[in-house]
Amino acid sequence: MTTTEATALGTHHLPQTIEPRNPGMALDLDWVMQARANRSAIERRAASLPARRSVKKDNQAAWLCRAISCIDLTTLAGDDTAGRVARLCAKARQPVRADLLAALGMEGLTVGAVCVYHDMVEPAVAALQGSGIPVAAVSTGFPAGLSPFHLRVAEIEESVKAGAAEIDIVISRRHVLTGNWQGLYDEMRAFRAACGDAHVKAILATGELGTLQNVARASLICMMAGADFIKTSTGKESVNATLPVSLVMIRAIRDYYDRTGYRVGYKPAGGISKAKDALVYLSLMKEELGDRWLRNDMFRFGASSLLGDIERQLEHQVTGAYSANWRHAMG
């Protein structure tokens, strides 16, 4: 992918997607129970990708610019303030120094979204006004998802009222661990309904689901219930996004598209902090799902520190020298 091709692919954000939105479907337990995951084969495939995929020079710069456009720039800390969120939003508008973007021919590049807690939605919406960058809110008792159900639904509704265009919900892991697939489907349908026109990303918290087979089945059920995206993790689990888990979820997305004709997006989150890791994930998406899933209405990184490392790599591409991390702060 060259910088020209990266620009031509566009920078569509999720609420302005040109794809028909996934409406969901009736729960098909026969399909769900047929889902299997061969761990050894999955791990071999995942291990092969970093070793044989290498993108260099101008092509690497283009891929890294594409990665930036797919970042959900995130702050989910207990000490978040309106000022911190405003600084993060300024970085979202101008993720890389203007001189570097000009040298690369990538003026106007922005991130995919800004992701915050509910209380920070209004400050984020105000700071991003006129930018076209949507605000995503984590919801439904994030990160554990163990608050009363009616409060989880109400939290979604309040975030939408506050201006969130995307809602990252967390599923009840117990439904997966106990095989209560109807319960998971009903929960996800209720969350989707509460989102209204806001797009919904279903966080599976894959590190807490026990097996790759459970990951595959939970992925299918969330899509059947109308999820616009499926997402690996909250970033708060001990194990977050991994390539084997990603492969399982991506192939569930491919299976769902083959059977229904609806495209669902994918978001790996947690632990992706290096530019080289972003390149591997983009390569995986391209190989398994094709170029259409390389746009930010179909693919996002849940990350913040990733942007700083990508910016360092882009500066090296332009100047031939690496700069210190402090030169690329989030705000």
C-alpha positions in Angstrom: 0.0 0.0 0.0 1.5 3.4 -1.1 0.6 6.7 0.5 -1.6 7.5 -2.5 -3.5 4.2 -2.1 -3.8 4.9 1.6 -5.4 8.2 0.9 -7.7 6.7 -1.8 -9.1 4.1 0.6 -10.7 7.0 2.5 -11.1 7.8 6.2 -14.7 6.8 6.8 -15.7 6.9 10.4 -18.2 4.3 11.7 -21.4 6.5 11.9 -20.9 7.6 8.3 -20.3 4.1 7.1 -21.3 3.3 3.5 -22.1 -0.3 4.4 -25.6 -1.5 5.3 -25.7 -1.9 9.1 -25.8 -5.4 10.5 -29.4 -5.8 11.6 -28.8 -9.1 13.4 -30.8 -12.3 12.9 -32.7 -14.9 14.9 -30.5 -17.0 17.2 -29.2 -20.0 15.3 -27.9 -22.4 17.9 -27.1 -25.1 15.4 -24.7 -22.8 13.7 -23.2 -21.7 17.1 -22.7 -25.2 18.3 -20.9 -26.2 15.1 -18.2 -23.6 15.8 -14.9 -25.2 16.6 -11.4 -23.9 17.2 -8.3 -26.1 16.5 -5.8 -24.4 18.9 -2.6 -25.9 17.5 -3.5 -25.0 13.9 -4.6 -21.5 15.0 -1.4 -20.9 16.9 0.7 -22.1 14.0 -1.0 -19.7 11.6 -0.7 -16.8 14.1 3.0 -17.5 14.7 3.8 -17.5 11.0 2.5 -14.0 10.3 5.1 -11.8 12.0 7.9 -14.0 10.7 7.0 -13.7 7.0 5.3 -10.3 6.7 7.6 -7.3 6.2 6.6 -3.9 4.9 9.4 -1.4 4.2 10.0 2.3 3.5 7.2 4.2 1.6 4.9 1.2 1.9 5.5 1.0 5.6 4.7 4.7 6.0 1.4 4.2 4.2 0.4 1.2 6.3 1.3 3.1 9.5 -0.8 6.1 8.4 -3.7 3.7 7.8 -3.1 2.3 11.3 -3.4 5.8 12.7 -6.7 6.4 10.9 -8.0 3.2 12.6 -7.0 4.1 16.2 -9.6 4.6 18.9 -7.5 7.0 20.9 -8.4 6.1 24.5 -8.2 7.3 28.0 -10.0 5.2 30.7 -8.3 6.2 33.9 -9.8 7.0 37.3 -8.1 10.4 37.3 -9.4 11.5 33.9 -10.4 15.2 33.7 -12.1 17.4 31.1 -8.7 19.0 30.5 -7.0 15.6 29.9 -9.7 14.7 27.5 -9.4 18.0 25.7 -5.7 17.4 25.2 -6.4 13.9 23.9 -9.0 15.3 21.5 -6.4 17.8 20.2 -4.1 14.9 19.5 -6.9 13.1 17.8 -7.3 16.0 15.4 -3.6 16.3 14.8 -2.1 12.8 15.5 1.2 13.5 13.8 3.2 16.7 13.5 2.0 18.8 10.5 5.5 18.9 8.9 5.7 15.1 8.9 2.3 14.7 7.4 3.1 17.3 4.7 6.3 15.4 3.8 4.3 12.2 3.5 1.4 13.8 1.6 -1.0 12.8 4.3 -2.4 16.2 5.4 -5.7 16.0 7.2 -5.1 12.5 8.7 -7.0 11.9 12.0 -7.6 9.0 14.3 -10.8 6.9 14.0 -12.4 7.9 17.3 -11.8 9.1 20.8 -12.9 6.6 23.5 -13.8 7.7 27.1 -15.9 6.9 30.1 -19.5 8.2 30.2 -18.7 11.2 32.3 -16.2 12.4 29.8 -18.5 12.2 26.7 -19.7 15.8 26.8 -16.2 17.3 27.1 -15.0 15.1 24.3 -17.9 15.9 22.0 -17.3 19.6 22.6 -13.5 19.3 22.0 -14.1 17.4 18.7 -16.9 19.6 17.3 -16.5 20.1 13.6 -13.7 17.5 13.2 -15.9 14.6 12.1 -14.2 12.4 14.7 -16.8 10.4 16.7 -16.8 9.9 20.4 -17.0 6.3 21.7 -18.2 5.6 25.3 -17.4 2.5 27.2 -20.6 1.4 28.9 -22.7 -1.4 30.6 -20.7 -1.5 33.8 -17.3 -1.4 32.1 -15.0 -3.3 32.6 -16.6 -6.1 34.6 -20.2 -5.8 33.3 -21.6 -6.8 36.7 -23.9 -3.9 37.6 -27.7 -4.4 37.5 -29.0 -5.0 34.0 -31.4 -2.0 34.0 -28.5 0.3 35.0 -26.3 -1.1 32.2 -29.1 -0.3 29.7 -29.7 3.1 31.2 -25.9 3.9 31.0 -26.0 3.2 27.2 -29.0 5.5 26.8 -27.4 8.3 28.8 -24.1 8.1 26.8 -26.1 8.3 23.5 -28.0 11.4 24.9 -24.6 13.0 25.8 -23.5 12.7 22.2 -21.6 9.4 21.9 -21.8 8.0 18.4 -20.3 4.7 19.3 -20.9 2.5 22.4 -18.4 -0.1 23.5 -20.4 -2.5 25.7 -19.1 -5.5 27.7 -20.9 -8.8 27.7 -21.6 -10.9 30.8 -18.8 -13.4 30.7 -20.9 -15.8 32.9 -23.3 -16.4 30.0 -20.4 -17.8 27.9 -18.8 -19.8 30.7 -22.1 -21.5 31.6 -23.2 -22.0 28.0 -26.2 -19.7 28.4 -26.2 -18.7 24.8 -29.8 -17.5 24.8 -29.0 -15.2 27.7 -26.0 -13.7 25.9 -28.1 -13.2 22.7 -31.0 -11.5 24.6 -28.5 -9.3 26.5 -26.8 -8.2 23.3 -30.1 -7.5 21.6 -31.2 -5.2 24.4 -27.9 -3.4 24.3 -28.2 -2.9 20.6 -31.7 -1.6 20.9 -30.6 0.9 23.6 -27.9 2.2 21.3 -30.4 3.4 18.7 -28.5 5.0 15.9 -25.2 4.8 17.8 -23.0 1.9 16.6 -22.2 -0.8 19.1 -18.9 -2.6 19.7 -19.3 -5.8 21.7 -16.4 -6.4 24.0 -15.9 -10.1 24.6 -13.1 -9.9 27.2 -11.6 -13.0 25.5 -9.0 -13.4 28.2 -11.8 -14.4 30.6 -13.8 -16.8 28.3 -11.7 -19.9 28.9 -11.3 -21.4 25.4 -11.0 -20.3 21.8 -14.1 -22.3 21.1 -16.0 -20.0 23.5 -14.5 -17.0 21.7 -15.8 -18.3 18.4 -19.3 -19.0 19.7 -19.6 -15.7 21.6 -18.4 -13.8 18.5 -21.2 -15.4 16.4 -23.9 -14.8 18.9 -23.0 -11.1 19.3 -23.1 -10.7 15.5 -26.4 -12.5 15.4 -27.7 -10.1 18.0 -26.7 -7.1 15.9 -23.2 -6.0 16.9 -21.6 -3.6 14.5 -18.1 -4.6 15.8 -16.7 -7.3 17.9 -13.8 -6.4 20.2 -11.3 -8.5 22.0 -10.9 -6.9 25.4 -11.5 -4.1 27.8 -7.7 -3.6 28.2 -8.2 -4.4 31.9 -7.9 -8.2 31.8 -4.6 -10.0 32.4 -4.6 -11.2 28.8 -5.9 -8.9 26.1 -5.6 -8.9 22.3 -3.6 -11.8 20.9 -3.1 -13.0 17.3 -4.7 -16.5 18.0 -7.8 -14.8 19.5 -7.9 -12.3 16.6 -7.7 -15.1 14.0 -10.7 -16.9 15.7 -12.8 -13.7 15.8 -11.9 -12.6 12.3 -12.8 -16.0 10.8 -16.2 -15.8 12.7 -16.7 -12.4 11.0 -15.9 -13.9 7.6 -18.3 -16.8 8.2 -21.0 -14.4 9.3 -20.5 -12.3 6.1 -20.5 -15.4 3.9 -23.8 -16.5 5.3 -25.6 -13.2 5.8 -24.0 -10.7 3.4 -23.4 -8.2 6.3 -20.0 -7.0 7.2 -19.1 -6.7 10.9 -16.0 -4.8 12.1 -13.2 -5.9 14.3 -11.3 -4.2 17.2 -8.3 -5.6 18.9 -7.7 -3.8 22.2 -5.1 -3.9 25.0 -1.4 -4.6 24.7 -0.9 -3.3 21.1 1.7 -0.5 21.7 4.3 -0.9 18.9 4.1 0.1 15.2 5.4 -3.3 14.2 2.4 -5.0 16.0 0.0 -2.7 14.1 1.5 -3.8 10.8 1.0 -7.5 11.7 -2.7 -6.9 12.6 -3.3 -5.0 9.4 -1.6 -7.8 7.4 -3.8 -10.4 9.2 -7.0 -8.4 8.3 -5.9 -8.1 4.7 -5.1 -11.8 4.3 -8.2 -13.1 6.1 -10.9 -10.5 5.2 -9.5 -8.4 2.3 -8.9 -4.7 1.7 -12.5 -3.6 2.6 -11.7 -4.4 6.3 -8.7 -2.0 6.2 -10.9 1.0 6.5 -11.8 2.5 9.9 -15.5 1.7 9.6 -14.5 -1.9 9.7 -11.4 -2.0 11.8 -10.1 -0.2 14.9 -7.2 -0.5 17.3 -8.1 0.2 20.9 -4.9 2.0 21.9 -3.2 5.2 23.0 0.5 4.5 23.4 0.5 2.9 19.9 0.2 6.3 18.3 3.4 7.6 19.9 5.5 4.7 18.5 3.9 5.1 15.0 4.7 8.8 15.0 8.4 8.0 15.9 8.5 5.5 13.0 7.1 8.1 10.6 9.6 10.7 11.7 12.4 8.2 11.0 10.9 7.7 7.5 11.0 11.4 6.8 14.3 12.4 8.5 16.3 9.2 8.8 16.6 9.6 12.5 14.6 8.4 15.5 13.4 10.9 18.1 12.8 10.6 21.8 9.4 9.4 23.1 8.8 12.6 24.9 8.6 14.4 21.5 5.4 12.6 20.7 3.3 12.9 23.8 -0.4 12.4 23.8 -1.1 15.9 25.1 
